[in-house]
Amino acid sequence: MSGDLIKLKERLKKEITESRYEHSMGVAYTAANLAMKYGLNIEKALIAGLLHDCAKSMEPKKMLQLCEKNHVEVFEVERKNPGLLHAKAGAILAKEKYDIHDTEILDAITWHTTGKPNMTLLEMIVFVADYIEPHRYKAMNLTEIRKEAYEDINKATLHILKDTIKYLEAGKGEIDKMTYNTYQYYNNL
C-alpha cells in the first residue's frame, strides 16, 4: 500500500466513527478484491471504497448546503431526506478535503448508493462492495449476492437493486428515482 493511501486512512480514521471506519475498510478491501477479479486499477478501488462514506457523519443540512454550493443536482427525495446526499457530498469532500481529483474515483463515490444507468466498472465495484463487504450481515440474499459479485458483477448489481427497491417499497424508506432508473437499465441488459 502506498504511503499516500496510508496517510489517507489515518486522516479518515480521525474524521468518522469507529464503526463507519471499519465499514469503510471493509468496502475498500472488497472493492480491491473485485478490482483484482475484473482487472481494474486496485489503488483506485481502494481509495473509492475507503472514502465512499466520508460525508456520512455530516449533518444533513450541511450536506445539502455543500451540494448546493457546488452546483450538484439535488432531487426532491434528497431535499426531503438530506441524509441521502452523503454520496454526492462525499465526492465533494473527497476532492476538497482529501485532495482526490480522479474523476473515476469521485464518480464511484457519487453513485455508490443509488447506482446509475451504464455504470463504469469502478462505479459498479464500489456499489457492490458497499453491499457485500464482510461487516454486512442483515441484507437480503447476501450469501447469494456475494457469490454473484465474483461470477457476474452485472447480475450482482441487478440483484442488489431489486432487493433494495423491495426493501424500500416495504416501507423502510423513500426511493430515489435514480435507483429505479438504474434498476430498469440493468434489468433490460
Sequence and secondary structure as in RCSB ss.txt:
>XXXX:A:sequence
MSGDLIKLKERLKKEITESRYEHSMGVAYTAANLAMKYGLNIEKALIAGLLHDCAKSMEPKKMLQLCEKNHVEVF
EVERKNPGLLHAKAGAILAKEKYDIHDTEILDAITWHTTGKPNMTLLEMIVFVADYIEPHRYKAMNLTEIRKEAY
EDINKATLHILKDTIKYLEAGKGEIDKMTYNTYQYYNNL
>XXXX:A:secstr
  HHHHHHHHHHHHHS HHHHHHHHHHHHHHHHHHHHHT  HHHHHHHHHHTTTTTTS HHHHHHHHHHTT    
HHHHHSGGGGHHHHHHHHHHHTT    HHHHHHHHTTTT  TT  HHHHHHHHHHHHSTT  SSTTHHHHHHHHH
H HHHHHHHHHHHHHHHIIIIIS   HHHHHHHHHHHT 
